[in-house]
Structures are given as structure tokens and as C-alpha cells.
Amino acid sequence: MKDCVDAQLREQQAGFRKDRTYTDQIATLQIIVEQSIEWN
């Protein structure tokens, strides 16, 4: 069942994907915010 569900999830749902954690998603968001502040 996990393989079937994993195949259906979008990349943005990192916390629910095999070998991906929600901390990866948080770190990515933090980098995006920091870069947007630097560019403005």
C-alpha cells in the first residue's frame, strides 16, 4: 500500500514521501524566504 500511495503523492508533500522528511520541506522553505529577503 505504501508504494501505491507514494506514487500518487506530489513532490510538495515531502513529509509523506518515502525517504523524505518534513524537515527537508521546512529547510527548503527557509532558504526560499531568506533568498527572497536578500533579493528585495
PQR file with spaces between the fields and no chain letter, atoms N, CA, C, O and H, PARSE charges and radii, in Angstrom:
ATOM       1  N    MET     1       0.816   -1.189    0.000 -0.4000 1.5000
ATOM       2  CA   MET     1       0.000    0.000    0.000 -0.0000 2.0000
ATOM       3  C    MET     1       0.866    1.262    0.000  0.5500 1.7000
ATOM       4  O    MET     1       0.524    2.244   -0.659 -0.5500 1.4000
ATOM       5  N    LYS     2       1.987    1.245    0.735 -0.4000 1.5000
ATOM       6  CA   LYS     2       2.858    2.420    0.789 -0.0000 2.0000
ATOM       7  C    LYS     2       3.374    2.796   -0.598  0.5500 1.7000
ATOM       8  O    LYS     2       3.405    3.976   -0.947 -0.5500 1.4000
ATOM       9  H    LYS     2       2.265    0.448    1.270  0.4000 1.0000
ATOM      10  N    ASP     3       3.771    1.817   -1.378 -0.4000 1.5000
ATOM      11  CA   ASP     3       4.291    2.096   -2.722 -0.0000 2.0000
ATOM      12  C    ASP     3       3.221    2.734   -3.601  0.5500 1.7000
ATOM      13  O    ASP     3       3.514    3.651   -4.369 -0.5500 1.4000
ATOM      14  H    ASP     3       3.746    0.858   -1.094  0.4000 1.0000
ATOM      15  N    CYS     4       2.003    2.264   -3.495 -0.4000 1.5000
ATOM      16  CA   CYS     4       0.900    2.810   -4.285 -0.0000 2.0000
ATOM      17  C    CYS     4       0.622    4.258   -3.889  0.5500 1.7000
ATOM      18  O    CYS     4       0.447    5.117   -4.754 -0.5500 1.4000
ATOM      19  H    CYS     4       1.765    1.520   -2.871  0.4000 1.0000
ATOM      20  N    VAL     5       0.581    4.529   -2.591 -0.4000 1.5000
ATOM      21  CA   VAL     5       0.320    5.884   -2.109 -0.0000 2.0000
ATOM      22  C    VAL     5       1.476    6.804   -2.477  0.5500 1.7000
ATOM      23  O    VAL     5       1.250    7.927   -2.928 -0.5500 1.4000
ATOM      24  H    VAL     5       0.723    3.832   -1.889  0.4000 1.0000
ATOM      25  N    ASP     6       2.699    6.349   -2.293 -0.4000 1.5000
ATOM      26  CA   ASP     6       3.871    7.172   -2.598 -0.0000 2.0000
ATOM      27  C    ASP     6       3.890    7.586   -4.066  0.5500 1.7000
ATOM      28  O    ASP     6       4.304    8.699   -4.390 -0.5500 1.4000
ATOM      29  H    ASP     6       2.883    5.437   -1.927  0.4000 1.0000
ATOM      30  N    ALA     7       3.458    6.723   -4.932 -0.4000 1.5000
ATOM      31  CA   ALA     7       3.438    7.032   -6.364 -0.0000 2.0000
ATOM      32  C    ALA     7       2.411    8.115   -6.692  0.5500 1.7000
ATOM      33  O    ALA     7       2.547    8.811   -7.698 -0.5500 1.4000
ATOM      34  H    ALA     7       3.122    5.818   -4.670  0.4000 1.0000
ATOM      35  N    GLN     8       1.387    8.263   -5.853 -0.4000 1.5000
ATOM      36  CA   GLN     8       0.318    9.227   -6.112 -0.0000 2.0000
ATOM      37  C    GLN     8       0.574   10.600   -5.494  0.5500 1.7000
ATOM      38  O    GLN     8      -0.054   11.580   -5.895 -0.5500 1.4000
ATOM      39  H    GLN     8       1.276    7.698   -5.036  0.4000 1.0000
ATOM      40  N    LEU     9       1.481   10.686   -4.530 -0.4000 1.5000
ATOM      41  CA   LEU     9       1.717   11.955   -3.845 -0.0000 2.0000
ATOM      42  C    LEU     9       2.556   12.893   -4.692  0.5500 1.7000
ATOM      43  O    LEU     9       3.437   12.462   -5.435 -0.5500 1.4000
ATOM      44  H    LEU     9       1.991    9.890   -4.204  0.4000 1.0000
ATOM      45  N    ARG    10       2.270   14.182   -4.569 -0.4000 1.5000
ATOM      46  CA   ARG    10       3.049   15.191   -5.280 -0.0000 2.0000
ATOM      47  C    ARG    10       4.386   15.390   -4.576  0.5500 1.7000
ATOM      48  O    ARG    10       4.534   15.038   -3.406 -0.5500 1.4000
ATOM      49  H    ARG    10       1.554   14.532   -3.965  0.4000 1.0000
ATOM      50  N    GLU    11       5.344   15.947   -5.278 -0.4000 1.5000
ATOM      51  CA   GLU    11       6.676   16.210   -4.733 -0.0000 2.0000
ATOM      52  C    GLU    11       6.602   17.166   -3.545  0.5500 1.7000
ATOM      53  O    GLU    11       7.425   17.080   -2.634 -0.5500 1.4000
ATOM      54  H    GLU    11       5.223   16.233   -6.229  0.4000 1.0000
ATOM      55  N    GLN    12       5.625   18.078   -3.544 -0.4000 1.5000
ATOM      56  CA   GLN    12       5.497   19.045   -2.472 -0.0000 2.0000
ATOM      57  C    GLN    12       5.132   18.401   -1.141  0.5500 1.7000
ATOM      58  O    GLN    12       5.299   19.026   -0.094 -0.5500 1.4000
ATOM      59  H    GLN    12       4.956   18.148   -4.284  0.4000 1.0000
ATOM      60  N    GLN    13       4.649   17.197   -1.155 -0.4000 1.5000
ATOM      61  CA   GLN    13       4.270   16.509    0.068 -0.0000 2.0000
ATOM      62  C    GLN    13       5.447   15.697    0.586  0.5500 1.7000
ATOM      63  O    GLN    13       5.343   14.487    0.786 -0.5500 1.4000
ATOM      64  H    GLN    13       4.513   16.689   -2.006  0.4000 1.0000
ATOM      65  N    ALA    14       6.556   16.371    0.797 -0.4000 1.5000
ATOM      66  CA   ALA    14       7.802   15.704    1.154 -0.0000 2.0000
ATOM      67  C    ALA    14       7.694   14.928    2.455  0.5500 1.7000
ATOM      68  O    ALA    14       8.300   13.864    2.587 -0.5500 1.4000
ATOM      69  H    ALA    14       6.640   17.354    0.634  0.4000 1.0000
ATOM      70  N    GLY    15       6.946   15.430    3.406 -0.4000 1.5000
ATOM      71  CA   GLY    15       6.826   14.759    4.694 -0.0000 2.0000
ATOM      72  C    GLY    15       6.122   13.425    4.620  0.5500 1.7000
ATOM      73  O    GLY    15       6.179   12.638    5.564 -0.5500 1.4000
ATOM      74  H    GLY    15       6.455   16.294    3.298  0.4000 1.0000
ATOM      75  N    PHE    16       5.465   13.164    3.517 -0.4000 1.5000
ATOM      76  CA   PHE    16       4.710   11.932    3.372 -0.0000 2.0000
ATOM      77  C    PHE    16       5.282   11.030    2.284  0.5500 1.7000
ATOM      78  O    PHE    16       4.630   10.083    1.845 -0.5500 1.4000
ATOM      79  H    PHE    16       5.419   13.803    2.750  0.4000 1.0000
ATOM      80  N    ARG    17       6.495   11.330    1.856 -0.4000 1.5000
ATOM      81  CA   ARG    17       7.114   10.536    0.800 -0.0000 2.0000
ATOM      82  C    ARG    17       8.211    9.649    1.380  0.5500 1.7000
ATOM      83  O    ARG    17       8.831    9.988    2.388 -0.5500 1.4000
ATOM      84  H    ARG    17       7.025   12.099    2.212  0.4000 1.0000
ATOM      85  N    LYS    18       8.438    8.538    0.746 -0.4000 1.5000
ATOM      86  CA   LYS    18       9.477    7.618    1.166 -0.0000 2.0000
ATOM      87  C    LYS    18      10.836    8.313    1.096  0.5500 1.7000
ATOM      88  O    LYS    18      11.138    8.985    0.109 -0.5500 1.4000
ATOM      89  H    LYS    18       7.935    8.263   -0.073  0.4000 1.0000
ATOM      90  N    ASP    19      11.643    8.158    2.118 -0.4000 1.5000
ATOM      91  CA   ASP    19      12.999    8.718    2.210 -0.0000 2.0000
ATOM      92  C    ASP    19      13.022   10.241    2.225  0.5500 1.7000
ATOM      93  O    ASP    19      14.062   10.832    1.935 -0.5500 1.4000
ATOM      94  H    ASP    19      11.398    7.612    2.919  0.4000 1.0000
ATOM      95  N    ARG    20      11.923   10.888    2.551 -0.4000 1.5000
ATOM      96  CA   ARG    20      11.870   12.349    2.663 -0.0000 2.0000
ATOM      97  C    ARG    20      11.228   12.695    3.998  0.5500 1.7000
ATOM      98  O    ARG    20      10.321   11.997    4.450 -0.5500 1.4000
ATOM      99  H    ARG    20      11.078   10.408    2.786  0.4000 1.0000
ATOM     100  N    THR    21      11.683   13.748    4.620 -0.4000 1.5000
ATOM     101  CA   THR    21      11.112   14.155    5.894 -0.0000 2.0000
ATOM     102  C    THR    21      10.506   15.540    5.782  0.5500 1.7000
ATOM     103  O    THR    21      10.782   16.284    4.841 -0.5500 1.4000
ATOM     104  H    THR    21      12.419   14.315    4.252  0.4000 1.0000
ATOM     105  N    TYR    22       9.682   15.869    6.752 -0.4000 1.5000
ATOM     106  CA   TYR    22       9.099   17.208    6.754 -0.0000 2.0000
ATOM     107  C    TYR    22      10.163   18.254    7.023  0.5500 1.7000
ATOM     108  O    TYR    22       9.987   19.417    6.657 -0.5500 1.4000
ATOM     109  H    TYR    22       9.458   15.264    7.516  0.4000 1.0000
ATOM     110  N    THR    23      11.274   17.865    7.660 -0.4000 1.5000
ATOM     111  CA   THR    23      12.342   18.840    7.907 -0.0000 2.0000
ATOM     112  C    THR    23      13.009   19.257    6.599  0.5500 1.7000
ATOM     113  O    THR    23      13.497   20.382    6.494 -0.5500 1.4000
ATOM     114  H    THR    23      11.416   16.921    7.957  0.4000 1.0000
ATOM     115  N    ASP    24      13.040   18.379    5.608 -0.4000 1.5000
ATOM     116  CA   ASP    24      13.543   18.760    4.282 -0.0000 2.0000
ATOM     117  C    ASP    24      12.684   19.883    3.709  0.5500 1.7000
ATOM     118  O    ASP    24      13.200   20.847    3.143 -0.5500 1.4000
ATOM     119  H    ASP    24      12.643   17.465    5.693  0.4000 1.0000
ATOM     120  N    GLN    25      11.376   19.749    3.863 -0.4000 1.5000
ATOM     121  CA   GLN    25      10.452   20.751    3.348 -0.0000 2.0000
ATOM     122  C    GLN    25      10.621   22.078    4.089  0.5500 1.7000
ATOM     123  O    GLN    25      10.609   23.140    3.467 -0.5500 1.4000
ATOM     124  H    GLN    25      10.957   18.967    4.323  0.4000 1.0000
ATOM     125  N    ILE    26      10.778   22.025    5.410 -0.4000 1.5000
ATOM     126  CA   ILE    26      10.967   23.242    6.205 -0.0000 2.0000
ATOM     127  C    ILE    26      12.262   23.937    5.813  0.5500 1.7000
ATOM     128  O    ILE    26      12.289   25.161    5.677 -0.5500 1.4000
ATOM     129  H    ILE    26      10.788   21.162    5.916  0.4000 1.0000
ATOM     130  N    ALA    27      13.325   23.182    5.632 -0.4000 1.5000
ATOM     131  CA   ALA    27      14.610   23.771    5.243 -0.0000 2.0000
ATOM     132  C    ALA    27      14.504   24.442    3.876  0.5500 1.7000
ATOM     133  O    ALA    27      15.055   25.524    3.671 -0.5500 1.4000
ATOM     134  H    ALA    27      13.303   22.188    5.742  0.4000 1.0000
ATOM     135  N    THR    28      13.809   23.815    2.952 -0.4000 1.5000
ATOM     136  CA   THR    28      13.626   24.401    1.626 -0.0000 2.0000
ATOM     137  C    THR    28      12.854   25.712    1.712  0.5500 1.7000
ATOM     138  O    THR    28      13.227   26.694    1.070 -0.5500 1.4000
ATOM     139  H    THR    28      13.361   22.936    3.118  0.4000 1.0000
ATOM     140  N    LEU    29      11.793   25.735    2.491 -0.4000 1.5000
ATOM     141  CA   LEU    29      11.019   26.966    2.661 -0.0000 2.0000
ATOM     142  C    LEU    29      11.851   28.065    3.304  0.5500 1.7000
ATOM     143  O    LEU    29      11.746   29.231    2.922 -0.5500 1.4000
ATOM     144  H    LEU    29      11.490   24.937    3.012  0.4000 1.0000
ATOM     145  N    GLN    30      12.673   27.700    4.274 -0.4000 1.5000
ATOM     146  CA   GLN    30      13.526   28.685    4.940 -0.0000 2.0000
ATOM     147  C    GLN    30      14.508   29.307    3.948  0.5500 1.7000
ATOM     148  O    GLN    30      14.723   30.518    3.969 -0.5500 1.4000
ATOM     149  H    GLN    30      12.758   26.753    4.584  0.4000 1.0000
ATOM     150  N    ILE    31      15.091   28.505    3.097 -0.4000 1.5000
ATOM     151  CA   ILE    31      16.028   29.008    2.087 -0.0000 2.0000
ATOM     152  C    ILE    31      15.315   29.950    1.124  0.5500 1.7000
ATOM     153  O    ILE    31      15.851   31.002    0.774 -0.5500 1.4000
ATOM     154  H    ILE    31      14.916   27.521    3.080  0.4000 1.0000
ATOM     155  N    ILE    32      14.119   29.583    0.695 -0.4000 1.5000
ATOM     156  CA   ILE    32      13.360   30.430   -0.226 -0.0000 2.0000
ATOM     157  C    ILE    32      13.050   31.776    0.412  0.5500 1.7000
ATOM     158  O    ILE    32      13.194   32.814   -0.235 -0.5500 1.4000
ATOM     159  H    ILE    32      13.684   28.728    0.979  0.4000 1.0000
ATOM     160  N    VAL    33      12.631   31.773    1.661 -0.4000 1.5000
ATOM     161  CA   VAL    33      12.315   33.027    2.354 -0.0000 2.0000
ATOM     162  C    VAL    33      13.560   33.883    2.502  0.5500 1.7000
ATOM     163  O    VAL    33      13.518   35.085    2.239 -0.5500 1.4000
ATOM     164  H    VAL    33      12.514   30.930    2.186  0.4000 1.0000
ATOM     165  N    GLU    34      14.664   33.284    2.919 -0.4000 1.5000
ATOM     166  CA   GLU    34      15.907   34.040    3.088 -0.0000 2.0000
ATOM     167  C    GLU    34      16.368   34.654    1.768  0.5500 1.7000
ATOM     168  O    GLU    34      16.802   35.806    1.742 -0.5500 1.4000
ATOM     169  H    GLU    34      14.697   32.307    3.132  0.4000 1.0000
ATOM     170  N    GLN    35      16.280   33.905    0.686 -0.4000 1.5000
ATOM     171  CA   GLN    35      16.699   34.421   -0.613 -0.0000 2.0000
ATOM     172  C    GLN    35      15.783   35.545   -1.083  0.5500 1.7000
ATOM     173  O    GLN    35      16.251   36.519   -1.672 -0.5500 1.4000
ATOM     174  H    GLN    35      15.928   32.969    0.707  0.4000 1.0000
ATOM     175  N    SER    36      14.499   35.421   -0.832 -0.4000 1.5000
ATOM     176  CA   SER    36      13.582   36.478   -1.260 -0.0000 2.0000
ATOM     177  C    SER    36      13.831   37.766   -0.483  0.5500 1.7000
ATOM     178  O    SER    36      13.677   38.856   -1.033 -0.5500 1.4000
ATOM     179  H    SER    36      14.118   34.630   -0.353  0.4000 1.0000
ATOM     180  N    ILE    37      14.209   37.656    0.776 -0.4000 1.5000
ATOM     181  CA   ILE    37      14.536   38.840    1.578 -0.0000 2.0000
ATOM     182  C    ILE    37      15.809   39.489    1.049  0.5500 1.7000
ATOM     183  O    ILE    37      15.888   40.714    0.968 -0.5500 1.4000
ATOM     184  H    ILE    37      14.334   36.771    1.223  0.4000 1.0000
ATOM     185  N    GLU    38      16.794   38.695    0.692 -0.4000 1.5000
ATOM     186  CA   GLU    38      18.056   39.222    0.164 -0.0000 2.0000
ATOM     187  C    GLU    38      17.844   39.937   -1.168  0.5500 1.7000
ATOM     188  O    GLU    38      18.496   40.946   -1.437 -0.5500 1.4000
ATOM     189  H    GLU    38      16.731   37.699    0.758  0.4000 1.0000
ATOM     190  N    TRP    39      16.949   39.431   -1.995 -0.4000 1.5000
ATOM     191  CA   TRP    39      16.738   39.995   -3.321 -0.0000 2.0000
ATOM     192  C    TRP    39      15.902   41.274   -3.286  0.5500 1.7000
ATOM     193  O    TRP    39      15.913   42.044   -4.246 -0.5500 1.4000
ATOM     194  H    TRP    39      16.419   38.611   -1.777  0.4000 1.0000
ATOM     195  N    ASN    40      15.179   41.506   -2.191 -0.4000 1.5000
ATOM     196  CA   ASN    40      14.313   42.703   -2.117 -0.0000 2.0000
ATOM     197  C    ASN    40      14.972   43.802   -1.388  0.5500 1.7000
ATOM     198  O    ASN    40      14.390   44.876   -1.233 -0.5500 1.4000
ATOM     199  H    ASN    40      15.170   40.880   -1.412  0.4000 1.0000
